[in-house]
Amino acid sequence: MQAPAVEKARLWKSSVPVVANLVLGMPAVVPIFLIWYVLSNGPLAELGWTQREATENDGMLLWLVIVVPVVACFGGFWTLINLWMRRRLISEASPYPYWSVAVTLTLAPFFLGVAFG
C-alpha cells in the first residue's frame, strides 16, 4: 500500500496539466476563432460550405498577417508549457494520451463557448 503523501503527490502532479490546459484554453479562444474566420471567409467559402462576411472586402492577406503571428505565438507557448509539464510531472506515462488530452482540454473552453454562447 502506498503512503498517503505519495498518493497526494501523484494526484497533484496529474491535476496540474489538466488545470493548466483548461486555463490555456481560455486565451486559445482568440487564435481558434481567427483560424475559423479565415477558413470560413476563404477556402470554405470557395467550396460553397460557408458564406463570406458581407463587409469582408480587404482580402485575405491582411488576415494572414494577423492570424499567423497570433497562432504561432500561442502554439509555441502552449507547446513549451506542455513539454515542460510532460517532462517534469508525468514522465513515466505514455506520451500519446497526454497530448490528446492536452489538446482536448485546451479546445474545451472554445467549444463550450460555442455551445452555450
Buried (B, 14 or more C-beta within 10 A) or exposed (E): EEEEEEEEEEEEBEEBBEEBBEBBBEEBBEBBBBEBBBBBBBEBBEEEEBEEEEEBEEEEEEBEEEBEEEBEEBEEEBEEBBEEBBEEBBEEEEEEEBBEEBBEBBBBBBEEBEEEE
